[in-house]
Amino acid sequence: MRRRVTTGCVLPCLYPKRGTLPPGASVPSTPGRPRFQSRGWLRGGIGRDSAVYAFPTRCGGMMTPESPSDRALTDLAETMDGRLVRAYDDDWDSARAPWNLAIDQRPVAVAYPAGPEDLRRILAAARADGHRVVVQPRGHGPSGDLAGCILVRTSAFDEIVIDQKRRVARVGSGVSWGALLSRLDGSGLVALAGSNPDVSVAGHVLGGGHSWFSRWRGIAARSIRAVELVDAGGEPRRVTADSDPELLWALRGGGGLFGIVTTLEIDLYAAPDLFGGTIVFPASAAGTVFGSVAAIMADAPPELSIFFGLTNLPDIVQVPAPLRGQTIASAEVVFVGTAEDAAPLLAPLLASTPVLADETRPFTIGHLAEVAAEPTEPAATIEWTAAITSFAGGDEAGLGALARAFQEATPAGVTVLGLRALGGAIAEQGADAAAVAGRLDARFLACAGSFLTEQRPADPEAVFGPLRRALEGSTLGLTVPTFLTAGQDLTFSFPPESLERLANVKRRLDPGGIFVGNRPLGPGAAATTDTD
Ligand SMILES: Cc1cc2nc3c(=O)[nH]c(=O)nc-3n(C[C@H](O)[C@H](O)[C@H](O)COP(=O)(O)OP(=O)(O)OC[C@H]3O[C@@H](n4cnc5c(N)ncnc54)[C@H](O)[C@@H]3O)c2cc1C
């Protein structure tokens, strides 16, 4: 018989609140951010030698942050319709902080443009003072090094227009997934959203984007139909498959290397029925649960998506008593279809081992974020990720070893291990191969994270070493760019021929290298006009 507990507030408690953060970290106040329940997983990075691409990997290449020549920035503050926040402003620390509070980014200024005219002014000031420009709408994918950069926050670009007939959403580059999904609620249409409602649509799709619906409709970058941006010369461009197919290919996964995106048009897909939610199991059953999910996903229809993993819950009152301080295994399910159609697909998982809680139910797209119920409050974390291809000894043995590695890493402070079943449209090239982030030929995406507190500082090797060792010989070496972490460049996501192609687009669009993406092309060789 199934024992059920209410897990509603279990996983929010994982995330350190103000007062438990590392010294120096602060919680930025971001008015207007939507609030959802929190539960979650984390992502992170694997190590690999970098290939060689010679665009700036950091902001400060053109001029040191100590440069006395900040006159244009001073003028910019006076002429902008929006606002320029400088180091002497009261809200400097909250303006510059990214979502991950363990990353201390120090740009020369933070700009809140009111519209495209402000973007032109920002670019002119950057050129005049010798600064570079980085765009960061919501701060979930920071690079860490913003010295010498003007950081642009696009919150004013908040347009959402749903064209039901053409199945296209026109979305401003400041719009979060939570806002777009709320607008889609009741329409019977879905977009290729990820698991977190606080992430921006632009940051997600421009960086590739793994979605609950990616097995069904592909990596989210593929859903970009048109991009409107302000280019390095301050001019507006509308990029489509007709106007500039090579730039569109690059923008579909190449992130913020080519311009300041103001608006995107993305595909919507008909999905009249959605079913899903979280199923919680005892940690002791993790090997069985993981093996069962792998067996189901080996020949599941692409409409079914399952994330699964292990979580160490804190011993605090907010966690239901039976689970306090315990480790749980869980599977998060999203199915495009009815409960009746999902039932036979999930039956082997539910029968494989006793279930602590089964929260699966029909839902509408506006409630998608509740499936994973990830944190929306900023937190201090370290992260690690790898794309898994296969296990020499079979799925059950390999995933079982990974579950044991999580236990081994627990004393060092690992908080969550999340696995996402890939395959389906993610492994297919797509009819037109029109996205640099078009395809990932791996079976699972593994992500692990550790929440940092003053008592628990970061030691990535102790936390993630056991997981990395358990996956030796089983990983692809490349991953979806939105899963890269601070310090990683696009050589961890794309093969050399794609990087060379991206470098060519970069040379054409931004020969001076004014735009710095959070995930640069990589250090080194190819011919460039950059001044680094
Ligand atoms: C809790 C959590 C859950 C996540 N879940 C998922 C998930 O399910 N699937 C997934 O694929 N990823 C996921 N991510 C990763 C996330 O999608 C990426 O980090 C994404 O880039 C974040 O976008 P952002 O705007 O919120 O972050 P930011 O750090 O603000 O932006 C990221 C980068 O995108 C580029 N960019 C964004 N907007 C523009 C623009 N207007 N013009 C030019 N460049 C721009 C820039 O290079 C920028 O540095 C998650 C991250 C977190 C923290």
PDBQT file of the ligand as one rigid body, heavy atoms in Angstrom, charges set to zero:
ROOT
HETATM    1  C1  LIG A 601      17.070  27.461 -11.149  1.00  0.00    +0.000 C 
HETATM    2  C2  LIG A 601      17.417  27.389 -12.612  1.00  0.00    +0.000 A 
HETATM    3  C3  LIG A 601      16.702  26.544 -13.458  1.00  0.00    +0.000 A 
HETATM    4  C4  LIG A 601      17.029  26.430 -14.804  1.00  0.00    +0.000 A 
HETATM    5  N1  LIG A 601      16.340  25.568 -15.613  1.00  0.00    +0.000 NA
HETATM    6  C5  LIG A 601      16.694  25.413 -16.899  1.00  0.00    +0.000 A 
HETATM    7  C6  LIG A 601      16.014  24.520 -17.777  1.00  0.00    +0.000 A 
HETATM    8  O1  LIG A 601      15.056  23.855 -17.413  1.00  0.00    +0.000 OA
HETATM    9  N2  LIG A 601      16.456  24.405 -19.053  1.00  0.00    +0.000 N 
HETATM   10  C7  LIG A 601      17.513  25.136 -19.515  1.00  0.00    +0.000 A 
HETATM   11  O2  LIG A 601      17.864  25.002 -20.685  1.00  0.00    +0.000 OA
HETATM   12  N3  LIG A 601      18.154  26.010 -18.714  1.00  0.00    +0.000 NA
HETATM   13  C8  LIG A 601      17.774  26.154 -17.438  1.00  0.00    +0.000 A 
HETATM   14  N4  LIG A 601      18.433  27.043 -16.640  1.00  0.00    +0.000 N 
HETATM   15  C9  LIG A 601      19.501  27.846 -17.239  1.00  0.00    +0.000 C 
HETATM   16  C10 LIG A 601      18.922  29.119 -17.855  1.00  0.00    +0.000 C 
HETATM   17  O3  LIG A 601      17.977  28.802 -18.855  1.00  0.00    +0.000 OA
HETATM   18  C11 LIG A 601      20.037  29.915 -18.521  1.00  0.00    +0.000 C 
HETATM   19  O4  LIG A 601      21.015  30.241 -17.576  1.00  0.00    +0.000 OA
HETATM   20  C12 LIG A 601      19.498  31.175 -19.176  1.00  0.00    +0.000 C 
HETATM   21  O5  LIG A 601      20.483  31.713 -20.024  1.00  0.00    +0.000 OA
HETATM   22  C13 LIG A 601      19.099  32.169 -18.144  1.00  0.00    +0.000 C 
HETATM   23  O6  LIG A 601      18.497  33.285 -18.729  1.00  0.00    +0.000 OA
HETATM   24  P1  LIG A 601      18.312  34.577 -17.814  1.00  0.00    +0.000 P 
HETATM   25  O7  LIG A 601      17.885  35.689 -18.646  1.00  0.00    +0.000 OA
HETATM   26  O8  LIG A 601      17.433  34.221 -16.696  1.00  0.00    +0.000 OA
HETATM   27  O9  LIG A 601      19.789  34.768 -17.328  1.00  0.00    +0.000 OA
HETATM   28  P2  LIG A 601      20.829  35.933 -17.646  1.00  0.00    +0.000 P 
HETATM   29  O10 LIG A 601      22.036  35.561 -16.881  1.00  0.00    +0.000 OA
HETATM   30  O11 LIG A 601      20.197  37.232 -17.360  1.00  0.00    +0.000 OA
HETATM   31  O12 LIG A 601      21.116  35.835 -19.218  1.00  0.00    +0.000 OA
HETATM   32  C14 LIG A 601      21.871  34.760 -19.732  1.00  0.00    +0.000 C 
HETATM   33  C15 LIG A 601      22.565  35.159 -21.017  1.00  0.00    +0.000 C 
HETATM   34  O13 LIG A 601      21.653  35.113 -22.119  1.00  0.00    +0.000 OA
HETATM   35  C16 LIG A 601      22.061  36.066 -23.118  1.00  0.00    +0.000 C 
HETATM   36  N5  LIG A 601      20.954  37.004 -23.291  1.00  0.00    +0.000 N 
HETATM   37  C17 LIG A 601      19.834  37.046 -22.561  1.00  0.00    +0.000 A 
HETATM   38  N6  LIG A 601      19.037  38.023 -23.015  1.00  0.00    +0.000 NA
HETATM   39  C18 LIG A 601      19.659  38.623 -24.024  1.00  0.00    +0.000 A 
HETATM   40  C19 LIG A 601      19.330  39.710 -24.876  1.00  0.00    +0.000 A 
HETATM   41  N7  LIG A 601      18.195  40.382 -24.752  1.00  0.00    +0.000 N 
HETATM   42  N8  LIG A 601      20.211  40.054 -25.839  1.00  0.00    +0.000 NA
HETATM   43  C20 LIG A 601      21.373  39.394 -25.971  1.00  0.00    +0.000 A 
HETATM   44  N9  LIG A 601      21.736  38.364 -25.175  1.00  0.00    +0.000 NA
HETATM   45  C21 LIG A 601      20.893  37.979 -24.217  1.00  0.00    +0.000 A 
HETATM   46  C22 LIG A 601      23.273  36.781 -22.574  1.00  0.00    +0.000 C 
HETATM   47  O14 LIG A 601      24.452  36.169 -23.069  1.00  0.00    +0.000 OA
HETATM   48  C23 LIG A 601      23.134  36.556 -21.077  1.00  0.00    +0.000 C 
HETATM   49  O15 LIG A 601      24.353  36.672 -20.384  1.00  0.00    +0.000 OA
HETATM   50  C24 LIG A 601      18.102  27.188 -15.313  1.00  0.00    +0.000 A 
HETATM   51  C25 LIG A 601      18.807  28.061 -14.473  1.00  0.00    +0.000 A 
HETATM   52  C26 LIG A 601      18.481  28.161 -13.126  1.00  0.00    +0.000 A 
HETATM   53  C27 LIG A 601      19.268  29.071 -12.247  1.00  0.00    +0.000 C 
ENDROOT
TORSDOF 0
